[in-house]
């Protein structure tokens, strides 16, 4: 059995697949399975993959589902993954040639440590520019909440996980909504496990104008139940008080958009929620322009 599961949730963007596939076939280690999860694309991705990527260089598992959003495609990929290590690779991104080799090397160091759920590496742009900040040291162990939020290490990073652990933390799936931030799961895992943080750039990103990152506010406002779950998770006691205030406001605003009738009783901190409720209404008004379905 291979060591690594690579999960690519995909919706259209057929024109980017050759670049992604090339980065996988160029890996120094081929000790992985590529799980390609087609999230109900209009473009015929299956036919393209079968005709263009049938060289046998890498192992590919193709699955198609009805369109439900990236997080539901990830859930399917994680559910069927059998390898020891798993990570998400978006179809508009690529991996440098040493990625799989380095991931396996780092996981060998922590495979017997039951307190660690995974390893977070750095991301860069295709032009080599680092995304966000480096971690405070070359290699450290901490919780996701403390490192990424309390220590303010900003920017998208490259998270990889022990498969047996991430299977215990599926993304919430909400009827009528097709987006929820990955932070809802990463932060929840942080309450039980730690990460290793490594200052190696092992993932290269090209942000698309129509991508999730570029449209984050609109996606949260148009998927408010999921956004409220994210901000509820980000306002637990793992986080500094100023962050709990910030995210409690966001929780209130999105719960109001979702017309949640139990905003206070469902909050991570009922006290903060009560105090901040009037200000939450103001935040909701600011988000109103994003909340219109398109």
Secondary structure, DSSP 4 states (H G I P E B T S, - for coil): --SEEEEEEE-S-GGGHHHHHHHHHT-S---EEEEEEEES-SS-HHHHHHHHS-SSSSEEEEEEE-S--HHHHHHHHHHH--SSEEEE--TT-B--TTHHHHHHHHHHHHTT-TTEEEEEEEEEETTSPBPSPPPSSSEEEE-HIIIIIIT---S-EEEEEEHHHHTTSPPP--TT-----THHHHHHHHTT-EEEEEEEEEEEE---TTSTTTTHHHHHHHTHHHHHHHHHHTTSTTS-HHHHHHHHHHHHHHHHHTT-S-HHHHSS-HHHHHHHHHHHHHHHHHHTTT-S--
